[in-house]
Amino acid sequence: MAVMKHLHIYEKIKDKPGYFRCLHPDCTHFAKRSLIIGKRASCVCGEPFVLDYDQLKLRRPHCPRCTRGKKQQQIVDLIRPEDLLPIDFATFLEENKD
């Protein structure tokens, strides 16, 4: 059976260290860790993300939005609601003339 064309949801294979398989029931894809670093994958929440070395240390790599702990809290703390509001660029440029 050919590999399906979709974003894979990866999980470590217990019996083969360094190998990952797709969790989709009809997909036969599996790959070595070094071949999937930097590739786009799908999180269990459905959000696409790019795999990096730190995520591949996990049993099931997931997107940054699903991360728990200090790292996630730091990301949330960096985003302030006032930064997400639209601004008037003409006013902004006049206020910030040097």
TIBALO-809736 format. One record per atom (N, C-alpha, C): residue in one letter; x, y, z; residue number from 1. Coordinates in steps of 0.001 Angstrom, whole numbers, plus 500000, padded with zeros to 6 digits. Each point is the difference from the previous one (the first is absolute). Layout:
<nodes>
- A|X|Y|Z|NUM
...
</nodes>
This chain:
<nodes>
- M|500843|498824|500000|1
- M|499157|501176|500000|1
- M|500886|501237|500000|1
- A|499687|500980|499180|2
- A|500784|501220|499893|2
- A|499744|500917|501195|2
- V|500978|500856|500270|3
- V|499855|500963|501083|3
- V|498962|501046|499604|3
- M|499088|500307|500915|4
- M|498947|500974|499731|4
- M|500590|501406|499976|4
- K|499358|500904|499241|5
- K|500438|501393|499935|5
- K|499221|500803|501027|5
- H|500607|500187|501152|6
- H|499419|500788|501083|6
- H|501124|500402|500940|6
- L|499731|500904|500914|7
- L|500986|500328|501029|7
- L|499985|498883|501033|7
- H|501164|499464|500268|8
- H|500093|498868|500918|8
- H|499944|500458|501457|8
- I|499426|499185|500842|9
- I|500019|500175|501450|9
- I|500964|498932|500510|9
- Y|501159|500427|500496|10
- Y|501058|499054|500327|10
- Y|499950|499492|501437|10
- E|500511|498772|500167|11
- E|500183|499384|501307|11
- E|501261|499149|499929|11
- K|500776|499981|501098|12
- K|501207|499170|500037|12
- K|499624|498530|499930|12
- I|500818|499219|499312|13
- I|499831|498549|499971|13
- I|500841|499430|501143|13
- K|499366|499296|500920|14
- K|500690|499502|501194|14
- K|501108|499004|499659|14
- D|499759|499121|499060|15
- D|500946|498937|499688|15
- D|501177|500466|499148|15
- K|499877|501193|499361|16
- K|501061|500513|499137|16
- K|500393|501402|500468|16
- P|501012|500125|500830|17
- P|500407|501323|500480|17
- P|500391|500921|498840|17
- G|499518|501235|500052|18
- G|500319|500972|498962|18
- G|499050|499976|498816|18
- Y|498979|499159|500008|19
- Y|499037|499916|498906|19
- Y|498623|500462|500466|19
- F|499269|500620|499073|20
- F|498650|500489|500259|20
- F|499047|499441|498964|20
- R|498725|499829|500405|21
- R|498972|499528|499072|21
- R|498827|500967|500030|21
- C|499187|499964|498949|22
- C|498793|500820|499935|22
- C|498876|499285|500734|22
- L|499201|500763|500746|23
- L|498908|499416|500785|23
- L|498710|499793|499212|23
- H|499923|500527|498779|24
- H|498785|499830|499208|24
- H|499793|498517|499727|24
- P|498790|499483|500193|25
- P|499783|498547|499890|25
- P|500268|499417|498612|25
- D|499887|500783|498947|26
- D|500222|499473|498652|26
- D|501378|500333|499445|26
- C|500851|500638|500790|27
- C|501309|500441|499513|27
- C|501087|499026|500454|27
- T|500890|499643|499091|28
- T|501087|499071|500300|28
- T|501343|500717|500131|28
- H|499997|501327|500061|29
- H|501232|500793|500019|29
- H|500762|499848|501319|29
- F|501309|499808|499892|30
- F|500883|500094|501156|30
- F|501330|500545|499503|30
- A|500728|500703|500884|31
- A|501246|500638|499578|31
- A|500955|500131|501173|31
- K|501268|500143|499670|32
- K|501029|500216|501007|32
- K|499965|501469|500432|32
- R|500359|500263|501246|33
- R|499955|501354|500572|33
- R|500756|501006|499141|33
- S|501181|499653|499531|34
- S|500817|500946|499245|34
- S|499350|500413|498675|34
- L|499089|499187|499488|35
- L|499339|500319|498727|35
- L|498778|500891|500151|35
- I|499438|500111|501216|36
- I|498778|500794|500152|36
- I|500217|501310|500751|36
- I|501232|500290|500443|37
- I|500277|501301|500626|37
- I|499804|501084|498944|37
- G|499215|501010|500326|38
- G|499728|501097|499077|38
- G|498815|499756|499084|38
- K|499354|498855|500107|39
- K|498830|499693|499167|39
- K|498714|500429|500706|39
- R|498988|500283|499213|40
- R|498707|500391|500551|40
- R|499225|498754|500400|40
- A|499379|500066|501168|41
- A|499193|498894|500516|41
- A|498710|500569|500567|41
- S|499110|499121|500400|42
- S|498741|500417|500595|42
- S|500013|499605|501468|42
- C|499510|500905|500843|43
- C|499875|499722|501430|43
- C|498715|499195|500220|43
- V|499867|499390|501156|44
- V|498771|499276|500303|44
- V|498804|500949|500073|44
- C|500248|501299|500225|45
- C|498912|500988|500009|45
- C|499602|500406|498582|45
- G|500779|499593|498994|46
- G|499690|500319|498614|46
- G|500807|501159|499438|46
- E|500774|500677|500827|47
- E|500803|501160|499582|47
- E|501292|499530|499335|47
- P|500329|500495|498795|48
- P|501277|499630|499385|48
- P|501155|500746|500672|48
- F|501172|499373|500063|49
- F|501191|500614|500580|49
- F|501229|499351|499391|49
- V|501158|500640|500169|50
- V|501258|499480|499470|50
- V|500741|499294|501130|50
- L|500435|498784|499732|51
- L|500698|499192|501004|51
- L|501417|500512|500227|51
- D|500418|500078|501250|52
- D|501389|500314|500313|52
- D|500563|498912|500914|52
- Y|501289|500109|500289|53
- Y|500674|498947|500762|53
- Y|499379|499796|501378|53
- D|499665|501097|500690|54
- D|499434|499886|501349|54
- D|498635|499313|499996|54
- Q|499181|500270|498998|55
- Q|498690|499348|499932|55
- Q|500134|498508|499730|55
- L|501046|499611|499278|56
- L|500187|498586|499684|56
- L|500583|499209|501167|56
- K|500268|500656|501116|57
- K|500381|499280|501215|57
- K|498764|499432|500696|57
- L|498830|500534|499651|58
- L|498745|499587|500625|58
- L|499464|498724|499357|58
- R|499162|499298|500724|59
- R|499369|498794|499447|59
- R|499065|500361|498859|59
- R|499199|501064|500197|60
- R|499119|500519|498950|60
- R|500276|501487|499832|60
- P|500746|500393|498965|61
- P|500278|501421|499780|61
- P|498694|500782|499815|61
- H|499956|501219|500522|62
- H|498794|500816|499894|62
- H|500367|501458|499746|62
- C|499000|500797|499625|63
- C|500211|501406|499662|63
- C|500287|500818|501263|63
- P|500592|501194|499840|64
- P|500292|500843|501172|64
- P|498745|500396|500780|64
- R|498861|500072|499336|65
- R|498763|500368|500687|65
- R|499574|498927|500998|65
- C|500329|498752|499754|66
- C|499629|498903|500897|66
- C|501052|499742|501075|66
- T|501089|500751|499986|67
- T|501061|499821|500985|67
- T|499521|500439|501368|67
- R|500348|499233|501006|68
- R|499690|500363|501373|68
- R|501300|500347|500706|68
- G|499905|500816|501021|69
- G|501162|500289|500821|69
- G|500528|501410|499830|69
- K|501251|500206|500434|70
- K|500604|501324|500044|70
- K|500153|500610|498612|70
- K|500402|499198|499030|71
- K|500225|500526|498658|71
- K|498710|500574|499419|71
- Q|498887|499297|500154|72
- Q|498706|500487|499498|72
- Q|499609|501280|500710|72
- Q|500202|500074|501308|73
- Q|499634|501193|500754|73
- Q|500825|501198|499544|73
- Q|501274|499791|499673|74
- Q|500839|501088|499514|74
- Q|499489|500517|498665|74
- I|499552|499115|499129|75
- I|499468|500407|498704|75
- I|498724|500807|500191|75
- V|499127|499555|500886|76
- V|498747|500704|500264|76
- V|500278|501367|500614|76
- D|500995|500093|500888|77
- D|500335|501266|500642|77
- D|500539|501026|499005|77
- L|500641|499541|498929|78
- L|500548|500920|499006|78
- L|498912|500672|499170|78
- I|498851|499378|499866|79
- I|498917|500539|499184|79
- I|499103|500857|500880|79
- R|499983|501308|499732|80
- R|499145|500913|500751|80
- R|498798|500359|499137|80
- P|498814|500115|500564|81
- P|498805|500319|499214|81
- P|500118|501308|499232|81
- E|500670|501007|500576|82
- E|500111|501281|499313|82
- E|500869|499912|498745|82
- D|500877|498990|499933|83
- D|500811|499809|498797|83
- D|499176|499434|498846|83
- L|498882|499382|500302|84
- L|499178|499386|498969|84
- L|498976|500965|499402|84
- L|499847|501174|500603|85
- L|499022|500970|499506|85
- L|500537|500706|498760|85
- P|499152|500318|499021|86
- P|500462|500734|498825|86
- P|500383|501431|500390|86
- I|501020|500543|499323|87
- I|500429|501365|500295|87
- I|499910|500846|498746|87
- D|499939|501302|500193|88
- D|500003|500938|498894|88
- D|501463|500332|499710|88
- F|500515|499582|498847|89
- F|501416|500151|499711|89
- F|500420|501457|499833|89
- A|499151|500845|499477|90
- A|500335|501416|499855|90
- A|500233|500624|501374|90
- T|499123|499722|500942|91
- T|500160|500502|501364|91
- T|501249|499410|500645|91
- F|500237|498726|499775|92
- F|501163|499333|500569|92
- F|501296|500642|499495|92
- L|500081|500284|498682|93
- L|501198|500593|499428|93
- L|500223|501413|500539|93
- E|498961|500782|500164|94
- E|500143|501356|500526|94
- E|500442|499992|501459|94
- E|499496|499068|500777|95
- E|500374|499915|501408|95
- E|501432|499526|500186|95
- N|500509|499227|499062|96
- N|501333|499416|500136|96
- N|501041|500626|499097|96
- K|499835|501257|499624|97
- K|501017|500697|499210|97
- K|501218|500233|500866|97
- D|501167|499760|499428|98
- D|501244|500226|500768|98
- D|500717|501220|499516|98
</nodes>
